[in-house]
């Protein structure tokens, strides 16, 4: 049997697919990074299991839901820690940052200007401080550069991306108030294979 063939299908943005791309980069595994044009989405969505992206084709089989894809690849590429508990902690940390990201999503896609400003204030003054301060303490308590110690996992890739993504799309410089979390993210992005991907990836607004 040959190597598995992967095709990641998403839009030409980072958003939910970027943690998947980072996992592929860190693992040094080749895949097809297929980017749909958004103008065709209304007619395309019925082609996918839950009517949304990203999806990952694995030797022609389709796996949907971004976090499920991440977990699958992280397990396959040994990026889940060294014990069952560490694997569960990866899940915990990613689930937590995705809870934070859900508030970003509510803000970002709100069309009413007044409501959008209200949601932005809640995000910046309630949700971000709540989640980021907790991750700041987790990073501080770690016995290495990463959340679980000296070896990085998919949770490091996911969280570094998500906090930098919120910084980029809501308030540049937001991480300055969380210096340990900021340094952690910079360390993750300087992992050689990850850094190489970041330097060559398409430049997008989000």
Residue frames relative to the residue before (quaternion, step in Angstrom):
aa qw qx qy qz dx dy dz
X 1.0000 0.0000 0.0000 0.0000 0.00 0.00 0.00
X 0.3971 -0.7237 0.5164 0.2278 3.56 -1.04 0.82
X 0.7084 -0.4213 0.3380 0.4543 3.52 -1.32 -0.18
X 0.5727 -0.5727 0.4562 0.3687 3.55 -1.20 0.54
X 0.2550 -0.7466 0.5958 0.1504 3.55 -1.15 0.72
X 0.1219 -0.8166 0.5641 0.0098 3.54 -0.73 1.14
X 0.0177 -0.7607 0.6487 0.0126 3.53 -1.15 0.77
X 0.1508 -0.7869 0.5960 0.0542 3.56 -0.55 1.21
X 0.1158 -0.8025 0.5847 0.0269 3.56 -0.75 1.08
X 0.2439 0.7355 -0.5957 0.2113 3.54 -0.74 1.14
X 0.6147 -0.5142 0.4268 0.4190 3.55 -1.31 -0.19
X 0.5975 -0.5710 0.4189 0.3761 3.58 -1.28 0.15
X 0.5084 0.5621 -0.4713 0.4510 3.52 0.61 1.27
X 0.5652 -0.5667 0.4556 0.3897 3.57 -1.31 0.13
X 0.2863 0.8235 -0.4645 0.1553 3.56 0.43 -1.31
X 0.8631 -0.1208 0.0808 0.4837 3.59 -0.94 -0.91
X 0.6732 0.5166 -0.3107 0.4282 3.61 1.09 -0.53
X 0.5656 0.6558 -0.3949 0.3067 3.59 1.07 -0.54
X 0.6104 0.5274 -0.3805 0.4523 3.66 0.94 -0.59
X 0.6146 0.5320 -0.3418 0.4716 3.59 1.10 -0.68
X 0.6619 0.4978 -0.3024 0.4718 3.58 0.91 -0.92
X 0.6426 0.5235 -0.3234 0.4566 3.58 1.02 -0.74
X 0.6217 0.5255 -0.3374 0.4728 3.58 1.06 -0.72
X 0.6412 0.5051 -0.3238 0.4784 3.59 0.92 -0.84
X 0.6551 0.5182 -0.3142 0.4512 3.57 0.95 -0.90
X 0.6811 0.4965 -0.2918 0.4522 3.58 0.82 -0.99
X 0.7009 0.4593 -0.2605 0.4796 3.57 1.06 -0.78
X 0.3739 -0.7413 0.4784 0.2859 3.58 1.24 -0.33
X 0.4547 0.6881 -0.4349 0.3614 3.56 1.15 0.67
X 0.4099 -0.7190 0.5134 0.2266 3.57 -0.91 0.97
X 0.0930 0.7699 -0.6273 0.0720 3.56 -1.15 0.69
X 0.4679 -0.6353 0.5228 0.3227 3.55 -1.29 0.26
X 0.2021 -0.7859 0.5793 0.0774 3.56 -0.65 1.18
X 0.0059 -0.8463 0.5303 -0.0496 3.56 0.32 1.32
X 0.1038 -0.8248 0.5559 0.0004 3.56 -0.68 1.16
X 0.3020 -0.7747 0.5383 0.1376 3.54 -0.54 1.26
X 0.4158 -0.6442 0.5723 0.2907 3.53 -1.23 0.53
X 0.5153 -0.6974 0.4143 0.2766 3.56 -0.78 1.06
X 0.5738 0.6191 -0.3771 0.3811 3.60 1.13 -0.61
X 0.7184 0.4440 -0.2449 0.4763 3.58 1.12 -0.58
X 0.4304 0.7663 -0.4273 0.2121 3.57 1.26 -0.19
X 0.6320 0.5598 -0.3534 0.4029 3.61 0.89 -0.82
X 0.7169 0.4059 -0.2529 0.5073 3.58 1.05 -0.66
X 0.6638 0.5300 -0.2935 0.4385 3.58 1.19 -0.50
X 0.5972 0.6541 -0.3677 0.2835 3.60 0.98 -0.84
X 0.6223 0.5545 -0.3564 0.4221 3.60 1.08 -0.59
X 0.5895 0.5912 -0.3627 0.4139 3.59 1.24 -0.21
X 0.7122 0.4435 -0.2351 0.4908 3.59 1.27 -0.28
X 0.6927 -0.5567 0.2612 0.3768 3.60 -1.01 0.88
X 0.8216 0.1643 -0.0675 0.5417 3.59 0.80 -0.97
X 0.5629 -0.6439 0.3667 0.3661 3.55 1.23 0.40
X 0.7232 0.3487 -0.2581 0.5373 3.57 1.13 0.58
X 0.3492 -0.7175 0.5719 0.1903 3.52 -1.35 0.33
X 0.5474 -0.0642 -0.8184 -0.1628 1.53 -2.44 0.69
X 0.1363 -0.7127 0.6661 0.1728 3.48 -1.45 0.12
X 0.2362 -0.7494 0.6016 0.1435 3.53 -1.24 0.51
X 0.2193 -0.7434 0.6191 0.1269 3.54 -0.89 1.00
X 0.0813 -0.7828 0.6169 -0.0055 3.56 -0.82 1.11
X 0.8018 -0.1872 0.0672 0.5636 3.56 -0.22 1.29
X 0.7524 -0.3958 0.1956 0.4889 3.55 1.05 0.85
X 0.6067 0.5163 -0.3614 0.4845 3.60 1.23 -0.29
X 0.3194 -0.7807 0.5160 0.1490 3.58 -1.00 0.84
X 0.0609 -0.7620 0.6446 0.0132 3.55 -0.97 1.01
X 0.1528 -0.8038 0.5728 0.0500 3.56 -0.80 1.06
X 0.7178 0.4245 -0.3717 0.4080 3.52 -1.48 0.16
X 0.4654 -0.7509 0.4001 0.2439 3.53 -0.44 1.32
X 0.6974 0.4619 -0.2987 0.4593 3.61 0.84 -0.85
X 0.6091 0.5314 -0.3520 0.4719 3.59 1.07 -0.64
X 0.6314 0.5209 -0.3274 0.4720 3.58 1.02 -0.79
X 0.6444 0.5225 -0.3178 0.4591 3.57 0.93 -0.90
X 0.6749 0.4995 -0.3036 0.4505 3.58 0.83 -0.95
X 0.6348 0.5339 -0.3264 0.4532 3.57 0.98 -0.84
X 0.7130 0.4510 -0.2619 0.4686 3.57 0.78 -1.04
X 0.6345 0.5350 -0.3379 0.4438 3.59 0.96 -0.80
X 0.6496 0.4992 -0.3122 0.4809 3.57 1.00 -0.78
X 0.6698 0.5123 -0.2938 0.4501 3.57 0.92 -0.92
X 0.7742 0.3519 -0.1689 0.4982 3.57 1.00 -0.86
X 0.4932 -0.7062 0.3977 0.3159 3.61 1.29 0.44
X 0.4461 0.6658 -0.4679 0.3725 3.55 0.88 1.05
X 0.5294 0.6443 -0.3863 0.3942 3.57 1.15 0.69
X 0.6410 -0.4947 0.3405 0.4781 3.58 1.19 0.30
X 0.5685 -0.6404 0.4237 0.2952 3.55 -1.32 -0.01
X 0.7529 0.2710 -0.1878 0.5696 3.61 1.26 -0.04
X 0.6543 -0.4953 0.3846 0.4226 3.56 -1.27 0.25
X 0.6388 0.5255 -0.3309 0.4541 3.57 1.02 -0.74
X 0.6476 0.5027 -0.3279 0.4694 3.59 0.97 -0.78
X 0.6184 0.5302 -0.3402 0.4698 3.58 1.04 -0.71
X 0.6589 0.4993 -0.2995 0.4763 3.57 1.02 -0.81
X 0.6260 0.5206 -0.3388 0.4715 3.60 1.06 -0.70
X 0.5880 0.5459 -0.3679 0.4700 3.60 1.07 -0.64
X 0.6527 0.5096 -0.3070 0.4690 3.57 0.92 -0.92
X 0.6430 0.5383 -0.3159 0.4439 3.56 0.93 -0.93
X 0.6999 0.4789 -0.2813 0.4490 3.58 0.78 -1.02
X 0.6702 0.4811 -0.3067 0.4747 3.58 0.95 -0.81
X 0.6255 0.5264 -0.3445 0.4615 3.59 0.96 -0.76
X 0.6511 0.5213 -0.3159 0.4523 3.59 0.99 -0.81
X 0.6990 0.4480 -0.2949 0.4729 3.59 0.82 -0.90
X 0.6188 0.5234 -0.3558 0.4654 3.59 1.13 -0.50
X 0.5695 0.5505 -0.3807 0.4771 3.59 1.16 -0.48
X 0.6456 0.4987 -0.3112 0.4875 3.57 0.99 -0.83
X 0.6600 0.5236 -0.3115 0.4395 3.56 0.92 -0.90
X 0.5836 0.5863 -0.3777 0.4159 3.60 1.08 -0.60
X 0.6367 0.4999 -0.3267 0.4877 3.59 1.11 -0.61
X 0.5893 0.5395 -0.3585 0.4828 3.59 1.12 -0.63
X 0.6601 0.5226 -0.3156 0.4377 3.58 0.86 -0.92
X 0.6369 0.5272 -0.3289 0.4563 3.58 0.95 -0.85
X 0.6649 0.4922 -0.2898 0.4814 3.56 1.00 -0.87
X 0.7177 0.5038 -0.2837 0.3882 3.57 0.64 -1.14
X 0.7753 0.3659 -0.1890 0.4790 3.58 0.92 -0.86
X 0.4409 0.6803 -0.4705 0.3485 3.60 1.25 0.13
X 0.2904 -0.7932 0.5163 0.1412 3.60 -0.80 1.01
X 0.6271 0.5167 -0.3442 0.4705 3.60 1.16 -0.50
X 0.4769 -0.7282 0.4139 0.2664 3.59 -0.57 1.18
X 0.6790 0.4883 -0.2990 0.4595 3.58 0.89 -0.91
X 0.6626 0.4910 -0.3008 0.4790 3.57 0.96 -0.88
X 0.6261 0.5450 -0.3379 0.4436 3.58 1.02 -0.79
X 0.6591 0.4984 -0.3113 0.4693 3.59 0.94 -0.84
X 0.6247 0.5334 -0.3307 0.4646 3.58 1.04 -0.76
X 0.6786 0.4841 -0.2859 0.4726 3.57 0.92 -0.90
X 0.6137 0.5410 -0.3461 0.4593 3.57 1.08 -0.67
X 0.6539 0.5126 -0.3096 0.4623 3.57 0.95 -0.86
X 0.6398 0.5094 -0.3213 0.4774 3.59 0.99 -0.79
X 0.6446 0.5293 -0.3165 0.4518 3.56 0.94 -0.91
X 0.7491 0.4288 -0.2272 0.4509 3.57 0.75 -1.06
X 0.7874 0.3674 -0.1708 0.4646 3.57 0.96 -0.82
X 0.7488 0.3258 -0.2033 0.5402 3.60 1.23 -0.29
X 0.7826 0.3868 -0.2096 0.4405 3.55 0.46 -1.20
X 0.6710 0.4890 -0.3116 0.4622 3.60 0.81 -0.94
X 0.6709 0.4768 -0.3330 0.4602 3.66 0.77 -0.81
X 0.6311 0.5462 -0.3400 0.4334 3.59 0.98 -0.80
X 0.7568 0.3919 -0.2156 0.4767 3.58 0.70 -1.08
X 0.6922 0.4975 -0.3028 0.4263 3.59 0.81 -0.93
X 0.6318 0.5272 -0.3440 0.4522 3.59 1.02 -0.71
X 0.6349 0.5174 -0.3297 0.4697 3.58 1.08 -0.66
X 0.6702 0.4715 -0.3025 0.4868 3.58 0.96 -0.81
X 0.5703 0.5766 -0.3755 0.4486 3.57 1.13 -0.59
X 0.6845 0.4766 -0.2763 0.4776 3.58 0.97 -0.87
X 0.6203 0.5365 -0.3397 0.4604 3.59 1.07 -0.73
X 0.6543 0.5010 -0.3053 0.4772 3.57 0.95 -0.88
X 0.6528 0.5264 -0.3103 0.4478 3.58 0.95 -0.90
X 0.7180 0.4581 -0.2508 0.4601 3.58 0.98 -0.85
X 0.5163 0.6633 -0.4142 0.3492 3.57 1.22 -0.33
X 0.3979 -0.7167 0.5261 0.2264 3.57 -1.15 0.66
X 0.7418 0.2641 -0.2075 0.5804 3.55 1.26 0.45
X 0.7341 -0.4230 0.3027 0.4365 3.56 -1.26 -0.29
X 0.7450 0.3998 -0.1935 0.4978 3.57 1.21 -0.45
X 0.7397 -0.4521 0.2654 0.4219 3.56 -1.26 0.31
X 0.7825 0.3012 -0.1574 0.5218 3.58 1.01 -0.79
X 0.7685 -0.3261 0.1863 0.5181 3.58 1.22 0.25
X 0.8355 -0.2497 0.1808 0.4549 3.54 -0.99 -0.88
X 0.7227 0.3818 -0.2404 0.5235 3.60 1.20 -0.34
X 0.3755 -0.7420 0.5057 0.2297 3.56 -0.86 0.90
X 0.2011 -0.7553 0.6168 0.0925 3.52 -1.31 0.58
X 0.7000 -0.4364 0.3403 0.4514 3.53 -1.30 -0.03
X 0.5764 0.5843 -0.3811 0.4256 3.59 1.15 -0.50
X 0.6181 0.5313 -0.3395 0.4694 3.60 1.03 -0.73
X 0.6618 0.5058 -0.3033 0.4628 3.57 0.90 -0.93
X 0.6782 0.5093 -0.2861 0.4459 3.55 0.90 -0.98
X 0.7164 0.4534 -0.2668 0.4582 3.57 0.79 -0.99
X 0.6186 0.5272 -0.3506 0.4653 3.60 0.99 -0.74
X 0.6561 0.4989 -0.3144 0.4709 3.57 0.96 -0.82
X 0.7053 0.4990 -0.2936 0.4091 3.58 0.72 -1.05
X 0.6859 0.4618 -0.3109 0.4686 3.61 0.86 -0.82
X 0.6537 0.4862 -0.3274 0.4787 3.61 1.02 -0.65
X 0.6078 0.5580 -0.3325 0.4568 3.57 1.16 -0.67
X 0.6551 0.4849 -0.3050 0.4926 3.59 0.96 -0.84
X 0.6017 0.5540 -0.3369 0.4664 3.57 1.06 -0.80
X 0.6971 0.4973 -0.2623 0.4449 3.57 0.83 -1.05
X 0.7950 0.3690 -0.1630 0.4530 3.57 0.85 -0.97
X 0.7439 0.3662 -0.2201 0.5139 3.60 1.21 -0.25
X 0.7971 -0.1571 0.1711 0.5574 3.57 0.64 -1.11
X 0.2733 -0.7735 0.5487 0.1610 3.61 -0.12 1.22
X 0.7528 0.3269 -0.2750 0.5009 3.56 -0.88 0.98
X 0.3876 0.7481 -0.4618 0.2772 3.57 1.29 -0.01
X 0.6738 0.5174 -0.2961 0.4366 3.58 0.99 -0.79
X 0.4833 0.6776 -0.4374 0.3406 3.60 1.21 -0.25
X 0.6526 0.5160 -0.3074 0.4618 3.57 1.17 -0.57
X 0.7274 0.3163 -0.1956 0.5767 3.58 1.32 -0.16
X 0.1307 -0.8742 0.4601 0.0832 3.59 0.56 1.19
X 0.6550 0.5034 -0.3294 0.4573 3.60 0.99 -0.71
X 0.6486 0.4999 -0.3061 0.4855 3.56 1.03 -0.79
X 0.6276 0.5310 -0.3254 0.4671 3.57 1.06 -0.74
X 0.6685 0.4854 -0.2978 0.4783 3.58 0.90 -0.93
X 0.6027 0.5570 -0.3409 0.4585 3.58 1.05 -0.78
X 0.6724 0.4980 -0.2978 0.4595 3.58 0.85 -0.97
X 0.6492 0.5143 -0.3129 0.4649 3.56 0.96 -0.86
X 0.6311 0.5320 -0.3263 0.4607 3.59 1.05 -0.77
X 0.6445 0.5152 -0.3127 0.4705 3.56 0.97 -0.89
X 0.7103 0.4654 -0.2675 0.4553 3.57 0.86 -0.94
X 0.6603 0.4805 -0.3078 0.4883 3.59 1.29 -0.15
X 0.3557 0.6719 -0.5362 0.3667 3.58 1.23 0.30
X 0.5658 -0.6779 0.3228 0.3408 3.63 -0.51 1.14
X 0.7161 0.4314 -0.2750 0.4748 3.63 0.76 -0.93
X 0.6223 0.5203 -0.3315 0.4818 3.57 1.13 -0.65
X 0.6451 0.5255 -0.3110 0.4593 3.57 0.94 -0.89
X 0.6409 0.5298 -0.3218 0.4528 3.58 0.97 -0.85
X 0.6495 0.5000 -0.3160 0.4779 3.60 1.02 -0.78
X 0.6550 0.5246 -0.3177 0.4414 3.59 0.85 -0.94
X 0.6717 0.5129 -0.2995 0.4428 3.57 0.98 -0.81
X 0.7747 0.3565 -0.1922 0.4856 3.60 1.05 -0.62
X 0.5118 0.6761 -0.4240 0.3180 3.61 1.19 -0.34
X 0.6174 -0.5433 0.4026 0.4021 3.62 -1.15 0.47
X 0.3880 -0.7103 0.5399 0.2312 3.56 -1.02 0.83
X 0.0417 0.8107 -0.5772 0.0887 3.56 -0.60 1.18
X 0.6240 -0.5681 0.3885 0.3700 3.57 -1.24 0.42
X 0.8085 0.0325 0.0005 0.5877 3.57 1.07 -0.66
